[in-house]
Structure formats: C-alpha cells, structure tokens
C-alpha cells in the first residue's frame, strides 16, 4: 500500500537517493543533502504553524510503500509562489508557423 504523508527528517537518506535517481533538470529535488535538509525542516515548521494568511509556507510530502518502507516519490506544495522572490514558470515548446498565400 502506498501512503502520501508529510516528510520527516528521517526521510533524508531516501530523498537523497530519489534525487540521485531523478532526471537531470528536476530542480525541486536537488541532489544536495543540506538543501534537502532545509526543505524538510521548512516543511515541518510550516505544518507546525498556525497559518492565518498568505505566507512563505511549503508543504513537502513523500510517497511511501508501506510494505517495503521505501520512498517511491515526493511532492511539494508552495503556499504562495513568488511570496519573497519572483516566481517563474518556463516551458519550452516547439512552434511552427506557416503563411498560406
């Protein structure tokens, strides 16, 4: 059975492995133990807050296979994108335009 649950600091080693196994360019899951640790601690603090309005909270979740006790994925929700710094979402798409005469 798979369970989506809030991240815990004890998940750090498995998150590092997920980061190593992820595709190049997945910037939301850096292969950097200190940055991952900060993400986890920020998420734990966000869950502990009594939030009354828009703010910089982030909520980080992991997908755990209970049978193997292994993490199989993760997800993060930013409460307010662009709260303290600009937020950009870029997409590369192939576009072809023709003109008919």
Secondary structure, DSSP 8 states (H G I E B T S, - for coil): -EEEEE--GGGHHHHHHHHHHS-TT-TTS-S-HHHHHHHHHHHHHHHHS---S--S-EEEEEEEETTTTEEEEEEEEESSTTSSS----------------
